[in-house]
Structures are given as structure tokens and as C-alpha cells.
């Protein structure tokens, strides 16, 4: 093969490879969309007066005996809902309810696995806007076991799990069960930007 033919062959191969990569990335992007957590989709359930306004933090309860998250002086109940039911669950009680979405569907603070929680902002997760790296988040599971986690990451990502600032792919951080005993909490900042907090 002459030098010119090699260059042509390599160029064609590069274009084909780039096309395949583009197709794979755009196909996967749609199949890996995060929960949207859009408060406009929420339906107020009896007992909840109105949706909160931006920046407003809900009055939360300390009556829960299990399945709750304590963050920034707030106690937020959560349901073990999973991907299929999480959005519907938080839409029913946007001011007070969080839900497991990915990772392990039924949260356990002792299984050495990851659980991802979602909730609305404004709403149950409004307090997350004040969380900083190093803060503590306490979770009590359905068996009344308690664990306090330390925040290791506070960042923003798009609906496809790409970090806004760096474009780093956070998909596995958010949805996998691996990485040891840890939690991620996600809430919306806008229709396309999410606040993501990881704690271990």
C-alpha cells in the first residue's frame, strides 16, 4: 500500500469510527436519562397546602420512626420506590417525600451498597441547596438502622448525568450499586440542571 493510500484508508477508518462513537453516545444518552424531578408535574395530596416557592424550605416532621433522611436540620421521609415508581411517589407529596430511584431500590445503611434518592426543589429537598462538602447527612432505613454519612461531592449535572462544569460522566456514580456504602441525593435546580450530592 502506498503512502497516499494509507492516509486515505486511515482517514476513512477514522470517519467510520467517529460515526459509530457518535451513534453509540446519542443512543445511550436517551436511554440513560435521570429522573426529571420537575415540580410542575407534582400533584398536591390532601394535607399539603401548596407547592413551595423557590428558596422556601418545608416544615418537616420528626415523627418518622424509619425511612427518613436528616439534612440541615430537616427530617425528610423517603419511600423505597425504585426507578419505576419514584417520580410518581415524590409528585404525590412534593413538600415532604423523597424516594429511592436507582442504586439499591430498598435502602439499607449496612449493605455496603449505593442508594440514590430523589425529591423536589422547591419541596422536600430544598435544604440540599445549603449542603457543602464535609456536611453530615443521616439516614435511617426501614429496619430503623441509622448511619451518618459525610458529604464528599456537591456538583451540578444535566439530565443525562454529565457534570455541568467539567462534562465528566457521573452516570455510574448515580445509578450503580457499587462504590461501597454511600448515598447520592438529587434534586432539580432548573428543568435541565440537577444538584447532585454524594455522601459516604
C-alpha positions in Angstrom: 0.0 0.0 0.0 1.4 3.4 -1.0 1.7 6.3 1.4 -1.2 8.1 -0.2 -3.5 5.0 0.0 -2.5 4.5 3.7 -3.5 8.1 4.5 -6.8 7.7 2.6 -7.5 4.3 4.4 -6.8 5.8 7.8 -9.0 8.8 7.1 -11.9 6.7 6.0 -11.4 4.4 9.1 -11.3 7.5 11.4 -14.6 8.8 9.9 -16.3 5.5 10.3 -15.1 5.1 13.9 -16.2 8.7 14.8 -19.7 7.9 13.3 -20.0 4.7 15.4 -19.0 6.6 18.5 -21.5 9.4 17.8 -24.3 6.8 17.3 -23.5 5.0 20.5 -23.3 8.2 22.5 -26.5 9.6 21.2 -28.4 6.3 21.6 -27.2 5.8 25.1 -28.0 9.4 26.1 -31.7 8.9 25.6 -31.7 5.5 27.4 -29.9 6.9 30.4 -31.9 10.0 31.3 -32.1 10.8 35.0 -35.3 11.5 36.9 -36.6 14.9 35.9 -37.9 16.0 39.3 -39.9 18.8 37.7 -42.1 20.4 40.4 -44.7 21.5 37.8 -45.6 17.8 37.5 -46.3 17.4 41.2 -49.9 16.8 42.3 -50.7 18.1 45.8 -52.1 15.4 48.0 -54.7 16.2 50.7 -52.9 17.7 53.8 -50.3 19.5 51.7 -51.4 23.1 51.2 -49.4 24.4 48.2 -46.2 23.8 46.4 -43.3 25.7 48.0 -41.8 28.7 46.3 -38.1 28.7 45.2 -35.9 29.1 48.2 -38.6 28.1 50.7 -37.8 25.1 53.0 -40.6 22.9 54.1 -41.6 22.3 57.7 -40.7 18.7 58.2 -41.6 16.1 60.8 -39.6 14.2 63.4 -42.4 11.7 63.9 -40.9 9.2 61.5 -39.5 6.0 63.1 -37.9 4.6 60.0 -37.1 5.5 56.3 -36.0 9.1 56.8 -33.1 11.4 55.9 -31.9 14.2 58.2 -30.1 17.0 56.5 -29.5 20.6 57.5 -31.9 20.3 60.5 -34.7 18.8 58.3 -36.2 15.3 58.5 -37.5 14.0 55.2 -39.4 10.8 54.9 -38.5 8.5 51.9 -40.2 5.6 50.1 -38.3 2.6 48.7 -39.8 3.2 45.3 -37.2 2.5 42.6 -36.9 3.8 39.1 -40.4 2.7 38.1 -42.3 4.4 40.9 -40.1 7.2 42.3 -41.3 10.1 40.2 -45.0 9.3 41.0 -44.2 8.9 44.7 -42.5 12.3 45.0 -45.1 14.0 42.9 -47.8 13.0 45.3 -46.1 14.7 48.3 -43.6 17.1 46.8 -43.0 19.1 50.0 -42.3 16.1 52.3 -41.4 12.9 50.4 -38.2 11.6 48.9 -37.8 8.3 47.1 -35.1 5.8 46.1 -34.6 6.0 42.4 -31.5 3.9 41.4 -28.7 2.1 43.1 -30.3 -0.3 45.5 -34.1 0.2 45.4 -34.7 -0.8 49.1 -32.2 1.3 51.0 -30.1 -0.4 53.8 -27.4 1.5 55.7 -25.5 -1.7 56.3 -25.4 -3.4 52.9 -22.2 -1.7 51.7 -24.0 -0.6 48.5 -25.2 2.7 47.0 -28.7 4.2 47.0 -29.8 7.2 45.0 -32.6 9.4 46.4 -34.7 12.0 44.5 -37.0 14.7 45.8 -38.4 18.1 44.6 -36.9 21.5 44.9 -38.8 23.6 45.8 -40.0 20.9 48.1 -38.7 18.1 50.3 -35.0 18.6 49.1 -34.9 22.4 49.2 -32.5 22.1 52.2 -29.9 20.5 49.8 -29.2 23.9 48.4 -27.3 24.7 51.6 -25.3 21.5 51.8 -21.5 21.8 51.5 -18.7 19.2 51.2 -17.9 17.8 54.6 -21.5 18.2 55.9 -23.2 15.3 57.6 -26.4 13.5 56.3 -28.1 10.9 58.5 -30.2 8.1 57.0 -32.5 5.7 58.9 -33.5 2.6 56.9 -36.7 0.5 57.1 -35.2 -1.6 59.8 -34.5 1.5 62.0 -30.7 1.3 61.5 -29.1 4.7 61.4 -26.0 5.8 59.6 -24.4 9.2 59.3 -22.6 9.9 56.0 -20.1 12.7 55.2 -20.7 14.7 52.0 -17.8 14.1 49.5 -19.3 15.7 46.4 -21.6 18.6 45.7 -22.0 19.3 42.0 -24.4 20.1 39.2 -25.2 17.8 36.3 -27.6 17.7 33.3 -30.4 15.3 32.9 -28.0 12.8 31.2 -25.6 12.7 34.2 -22.9 14.9 32.7 -21.3 17.3 35.2 -22.1 20.9 34.1 -18.7 22.4 34.8 -16.4 19.6 33.5 -18.7 17.4 31.3 -17.5 14.4 33.4 -19.8 11.4 33.1 -21.4 10.8 36.5 -23.9 8.1 35.4 -22.2 5.2 37.2 -21.8 7.3 40.3 -25.5 7.9 40.3 -27.1 4.7 39.2 -24.8 1.8 40.1 -25.0 -0.2 43.3 -21.2 -0.2 43.7 -18.7 2.0 45.4 -19.3 0.9 48.9 -21.8 2.2 51.5 -22.8 5.5 50.1 -25.8 7.7 49.0 -26.5 10.2 46.4 -29.2 12.8 46.6 -30.6 14.5 43.5 -32.9 17.5 43.1 -33.6 20.0 40.3 -32.2 23.5 40.1 -34.0 24.1 36.7 -35.7 22.0 34.0 -32.3 20.8 32.7 -29.8 21.2 35.7 -29.8 19.0 38.8 -28.0 19.3 42.1 -26.2 16.1 43.0 -24.8 15.3 46.4 -22.8 12.2 47.2 -22.0 11.1 50.8 -20.0 8.2 52.1 
